[in-house]
Every structure is written in structure tokens, then in C-alpha cells.
């Protein structure tokens, strides 16, 4: 049975002192008890201030992905001097460690997101961009420090996040590529693996269901990395979609991504009810949302068990999500803003009946 402590070590408040999930919706069994693979949810340290958040997350999910706190601008900060000998004095882990503590107390795993991303880097690397040797050393030291700090404590790492252009023409022209060349990806995976040889390493990207050319380029990159002996263990497809996505697109994406035989992580699922562009009159967006999640789940269940790394929902309740934060009205995930299980959550549970 999961722990119900009220306070996290480090004075991070657990939601154990608030509403229980039984009070929220007694008719929905714990989702993690139904799914044959791990279910994840993203979190921010601010989530722990809400007394409902913790029990709801711990009841239904096996693991947590930090939404922001493991990204470089949080861990590296604005202007930290490099300390190659003592990374704990160079890097800031307090916020991410609070999420890890919550996960451990509640018998959950934590997935690392992310080591290298084109966005939210840090001023330090901008300053070093004209000095290849120092940039290279700092790049490796950062990966060593972060992976080393969490060695043996995570279920996996998104080593490189969102490397591809949407049109499928190649890699995004980011700072890492400008200074280190295309091998910045290879370097990151090798360095992470050298530091922690037992944690699965993932390549993660978005819009792989909407843009087949991008998906093909993403898979070609993965194939090149594997042929080069890169320790790539899994592929993540974020799956930020809307309820009008055409039938078959999600299944095609998941099937293609699984074709290399690697672990597959459906890594950041949300299904917006506020699609961009024209929506035909009479369109039942709520039904479309359920249909889309059904398609994701059915396609995922058809994968070989060893490839089913898990599905992660990008927000516990509607109000915790990025689509909701844009206009305070979208409803893209399983639980509404009060924590009540929506028809989407019940439909998801029924897929495992």
C-alpha cells in the first residue's frame, strides 16, 4: 500500500492532508491497477501546495515526470560558474529533488526530463559559444553532473528533446548543433550512459503523429544512432494532440515508432478540446477526445510487452495543463479542475477491463 504521509522531507507539503480520491470519485478504480504498463503524470513543485494533488496522483499513477524542474535553466541557473570537480556546488537540484522525494515517499518512480533541449538552455552556454573547447567541456560536465546526481534513482531519461524540424528536413538549428555539430546528440547519449549504465535513455519529440515526414526523419536519426553504437534504448512520442485528429493517425505513429524494436514512451499526452483551425458545426469534441485516447491505448497495447515503457499524461487535472493555462478553459486530460474523474478517465479505464 502506498504511503500517506502528510509532509515531505524537506518541508514539501503532501496532499495527504486534503481530499482523498475516494471522496473525489469512488467509482473509478486506481488507473495504475488496471493498465498492464506504467502510467505517468507530470508535476511541478507548485503542485504540492494543493492538498488534493498528491493523493490523486499517487492513487492513479506509477511515476512522475518533472514538467520544468529538470530543464537546464532551472538546474544551471542564470550565471553559475563551472565547477568541474564538485558539480553539486555548480548545479541546483533542490526543486527536482523535491519531486523525487515525493515520488519515493509514495512508492512512485520518476522519469528524467530533459538533459538537452533546444529551448531553456542557460546564459553560460551562450557565453561559451565562441570557444569550442570550453563549450564541449561544459556540455559534458553538465551531463555528468546531472546524470550522476540522479544515478540509479530514475526510471529513464529524455536525453535529447525535440531535435527535429517539423518539415522532416533535418535537425533543428539549435545552439548545440551550431557549436558541436550534429554529433551533439551522440555525445549526450554516450556521456549519459557512461555516467549511469543502467538507466534507459530516450530520444523524444512532438508532432510525430501529425507530420509523417518528421516521423520518418526522427526514425532515420534513431537508426543512425543505433548503427553508430549509441546507447539509445527508447523513443518518446509526446502526443500533444487535439480531439479532431483523423482516425488512424495515432495508430500509424505508434506502430512506426515501435518498428525499431526499442522501448516506446507515449510521453506527454494531452488532447485539447480547443483545436486550431475550423471545426465543423455539430462536431462532438468530447467524443473525439475519447476516440483519440482509445486509439492511442489500443495501438499501444498491440506493442510487444517489452516495448511498453509507459504512457504519461501531461497534467493531472485540467487546470494543471499547458492548454488550460493558455485560456483557463481547455479540458485536455483525465480529471477536471476539481479533481473529479471525467468520462475520458472512465473510458480509459474501460480499455483495460
C-alpha positions in Angstrom: 0.0 0.0 0.0 1.2 3.5 -0.8 2.4 5.8 1.9 0.0 8.5 3.1 2.5 10.7 4.9 1.3 14.3 5.2 4.6 16.1 4.9 7.5 15.5 2.5 11.0 15.5 3.8 12.3 19.0 3.1 9.0 20.6 4.1 7.3 20.0 0.8 3.6 19.6 1.6 1.9 16.4 0.5 -1.7 16.3 -0.4 -2.4 13.6 2.2 -4.0 16.2 4.4 -6.6 17.0 1.8 -9.4 15.4 -0.1 -9.0 11.7 -0.8 -9.5 10.2 -4.2 -12.4 8.2 -2.8 -14.2 11.4 -2.0 -13.4 12.7 -5.4 -14.7 9.8 -7.4 -15.3 6.4 -5.7 -16.4 4.8 -9.0 -13.0 5.0 -10.7 -10.6 2.3 -9.6 -6.9 3.3 -9.4 -5.9 3.5 -13.1 -2.4 2.1 -12.4 -4.0 -1.1 -11.1 -5.7 -1.6 -14.4 -3.1 -0.8 -17.0 -0.5 -3.5 -17.9 2.2 -0.8 -18.3 3.3 2.1 -16.2 1.2 5.3 -16.1 2.9 8.6 -15.5 1.9 12.2 -14.9 3.9 15.4 -15.0 4.4 17.5 -11.9 5.8 20.9 -10.7 6.9 21.7 -7.2 4.0 24.1 -7.0 1.6 21.1 -7.3 2.4 20.1 -3.8 0.9 23.2 -2.4 -2.5 21.9 -3.4 -3.8 19.4 -0.8 -5.7 17.4 -3.4 -2.9 16.9 -5.9 -0.7 14.4 -4.1 -3.3 11.7 -3.2 -4.9 11.9 -6.6 -1.5 11.5 -8.4 -0.3 8.7 -6.1 -3.6 6.8 -6.4 -3.7 6.6 -10.1 -0.1 6.9 -11.4 3.1 4.8 -11.2 5.6 7.6 -11.9 6.2 11.3 -12.2 7.9 13.4 -14.8 9.0 16.9 -13.7 7.4 19.4 -16.1 10.1 22.1 -15.7 12.4 21.5 -12.8 14.9 19.2 -14.6 15.4 21.5 -17.5 18.7 23.3 -17.9 17.6 26.8 -17.0 16.4 25.5 -13.6 19.3 23.3 -12.8 22.1 25.5 -14.2 20.6 28.9 -13.3 21.4 32.3 -14.7 25.1 32.7 -14.2 26.6 29.9 -12.2 30.4 29.4 -12.5 31.5 26.0 -13.8 32.8 23.7 -11.1 34.1 20.5 -12.8 35.2 18.9 -9.6 32.2 19.4 -7.4 29.0 19.5 -9.6 26.8 19.7 -6.5 28.2 23.2 -5.9 27.6 24.2 -9.6 24.2 22.8 -10.2 20.9 23.4 -8.5 18.9 20.3 -7.7 16.6 21.5 -4.9 13.3 21.7 -6.9 13.8 18.4 -8.8 14.9 16.7 -5.6 11.6 17.7 -4.0 9.7 15.9 -6.8 11.9 12.9 -6.4 11.3 12.8 -2.7 7.5 12.9 -3.2 7.8 10.1 -5.7 9.9 7.9 -3.3 7.6 8.5 -0.3 4.6 7.5 -2.4 6.2 4.4 -4.0 6.4 6.0 -7.4 9.2 6.3 -10.0 10.5 9.4 -11.6 11.4 9.9 -15.2 14.1 12.5 -16.1 13.1 15.2 -18.5 15.3 16.5 -20.0 19.1 16.8 -20.4 19.4 18.5 -23.7 16.8 20.7 -25.3 17.0 23.5 -27.9 15.0 25.8 -25.6 15.6 26.9 -22.0 19.3 26.3 -22.1 21.3 28.8 -20.0 23.3 32.0 -20.4 26.5 30.2 -19.6 26.4 28.2 -22.8 25.6 31.3 -24.9 28.7 32.9 -23.4 30.9 29.9 -24.3 29.5 29.5 -27.8 32.6 31.1 -29.4 35.0 28.8 -27.5 34.6 25.2 -28.8 36.8 23.5 -26.2 35.3 25.2 -23.2 31.8 24.7 -24.6 32.5 21.0 -25.1 33.9 20.6 -21.6 31.0 22.4 -20.0 28.5 20.3 -22.1 30.0 17.1 -20.8 30.4 18.4 -17.3 26.7 19.4 -17.2 25.5 15.9 -18.3 28.0 14.2 -15.9 26.8 16.3 -13.0 23.0 15.9 -13.6 23.0 12.2 -14.5 25.5 11.5 -11.7 23.3 13.2 -9.1 20.3 11.0 -10.1 22.3 7.9 -10.9 20.2 4.8 -10.1 17.2 6.8 -9.0 15.2 7.3 -12.2 13.2 5.1 -14.5 14.6 6.7 -17.6 16.0 9.9 -19.2 14.9 12.0 -22.1 18.4 12.7 -23.1 17.6 14.8 -26.2 14.2 16.5 -26.5 12.7 17.8 -29.7 15.7 17.7 -32.1 13.8 17.5 -35.4 12.4 20.2 -37.7 8.6 19.8 -38.3 9.1 19.5 -42.1 11.3 16.5 -41.7 14.3 18.2 -43.5 16.7 17.5 -40.7 17.8 18.6 -37.2 16.7 21.8 -35.6 19.4 24.6 -35.9 19.9 25.0 -32.2 22.9 26.2 -30.1 24.1 22.7 -29.5 24.2 21.9 -33.2 25.8 25.2 -34.1 28.8 24.7 -31.8 29.1 20.9 -31.6 27.6 19.9 -34.9 25.1 17.1 -35.3 27.2 14.9 -33.0 25.8 16.8 -30.0 23.2 14.1 -29.8 25.6 11.2 -30.0 27.8 12.9 -27.4 24.9 13.4 -25.0 23.8 9.8 -25.1 27.3 8.4 -24.7 28.1 10.7 -21.8 24.8 9.9 -20.0 25.4 6.2 -20.4 29.0 6.4 -19.2 27.7 8.1 -16.0 24.8 5.8 -15.4 24.8 2.5 -17.3 21.6 1.1 -16.0 19.0 3.8 -16.7 17.2 3.7 -20.1 17.9 6.6 -22.4 15.3 8.1 -24.7 15.0 10.4 -27.7 11.8 12.4 -27.5 9.9 14.6 -29.9 6.4 16.0 -30.7 4.0 16.1 -33.7 5.2 12.7 -34.9 1.5 11.7 -35.5 0.7 14.9 -37.5 3.8 15.0 -39.7 4.8 11.7 -41.3 7.9 13.3 -42.8 9.1 14.4 -39.4 8.4 10.9 -38.0 10.4 9.3 -40.8 13.3 11.7 -40.2 13.1 11.0 -36.4 13.3 7.3 -37.1 16.2 7.7 -39.5 18.1 9.6 -36.8 17.4 6.8 -34.4 18.6 4.2 -36.9 21.8 6.2 -37.5 22.5 6.5 -33.8 21.9 2.7 -33.3 24.2 1.9 -36.2 26.9 4.2 -34.6 26.7 2.2 -31.4 24.9 4.9 -29.4 23.2 3.6 -26.3 19.6 4.6 -27.3 17.1 2.5 -25.5 13.8 4.1 -26.3 11.8 6.6 -28.3 9.3 9.1 -26.9 6.3 10.5 -28.8 4.9 13.4 -26.9 1.3 13.2 -28.3 0.1 16.7 -27.7 -2.9 16.5 -30.0 -6.5 17.8 -30.3 -9.8 16.0 -30.4 -10.2 16.4 -34.2 -7.2 14.3 -35.1 -8.1 12.0 -38.0 -8.7 8.3 -37.2 -5.7 6.2 -37.9 -3.0 8.8 -37.4 -2.2 7.9 -33.9 -2.0 4.2 -34.6 0.2 4.8 -37.6 2.6 6.9 -35.5 2.9 4.4 -32.6 3.3 1.5 -35.0 6.0 3.2 -36.9 7.9 4.3 -33.8 7.8 0.8 -32.5 9.3 -0.6 -35.7 12.9 -0.3 -34.5 12.2 -2.6 -31.6 13.1 0.0 -28.9 11.0 0.9 -25.9 8.2 3.3 -26.7 7.1 6.1 -24.3 3.9 7.9 -25.1 5.5 10.7 -23.1 3.3 13.9 -22.8 -0.3 13.1 -23.6 -2.9 15.8 -23.7 -5.9 16.0 -26.0 -7.1 19.6 -26.5 -10.8 20.5 -26.9 -9.7 23.8 -28.5 -8.4 22.7 -31.9 -6.7 25.2 -34.1 -8.5 25.9 -37.4 -12.0 25.3 -38.5 -14.3 22.8 -36.6 -17.4 21.6 -38.5 -20.7 22.5 -36.8 -22.0 19.7 -34.7 -18.6 18.2 -34.0 -18.6 16.3 -30.7 -15.2 17.2 -29.4 -15.6 15.2 -26.2 -16.4 12.1 -28.1 -13.4 12.8 -30.4 -11.2 13.1 -27.3 -12.3 9.7 -26.1 -11.9 8.2 -29.5 -8.3 9.6 -29.8 -7.3 8.2 -26.3 -8.9 4.8 -27.2 -6.8 4.7 -30.4 -3.6 5.6 -28.5 -4.3 2.9 -25.9 -5.3 0.2 -28.4 -2.3 0.8 -30.5 0.0 0.8 -27.5 -1.5 -2.5 -26.2 -0.6 -4.1 -29.5 3.1 -3.5 -29.0 5.3 -6.2 -27.6 5.3 -6.0 -23.8 9.0 -5.2 -23.5 8.4 -2.1 -25.7 5.6 -0.8 -23.5 7.6 1.6 -21.4 4.5 3.5 -20.4 2.1 6.4 -21.1 2.5 9.8 -19.3 -0.3 12.3 -19.1 0.9 15.9 -19.3 -1.1 17.3 -16.4 -3.1 15.7 -13.6 -6.2 17.9 -13.7 -7.3 20.2 -16.5 -6.1 23.3 -14.6 -2.6 21.8 -14.3 -2.1 21.6 -18.1 -0.5 23.9 -20.6 -3.5 24.1 -22.9 -5.7 25.2 -19.9 -3.2 27.8 -18.8 -3.4 29.4 -22.2 -7.1 30.5 -21.7 -8.4 28.9 -18.5 -10.9 26.8 -20.3 -9.4 23.8 -22.2 -10.1 20.3 -20.8 -7.3 18.1 -22.2 -6.7 15.4 -19.5 -8.4 12.7 -17.4 -9.5 14.7 -14.4 -11.4 18.0 -14.3 -10.1 21.0 -12.5 -11.8 19.9 -9.2 -10.1 16.5 -9.4 -13.2 14.6 -10.5 -12.7 11.8 -13.0 -14.2 12.8 -16.4 -15.9 10.4 -18.8 -12.4 10.4 -20.5 -10.9 8.8 -17.4 -13.7 6.2 -17.2 -13.4 5.4 -20.9 -9.6 5.0 -20.4 -10.2 2.6 -17.5 -12.6 0.5 -19.6 -9.9 -0.2 -22.2 -8.2 -2.4 -19.6 -11.4 -4.2 -18.4 
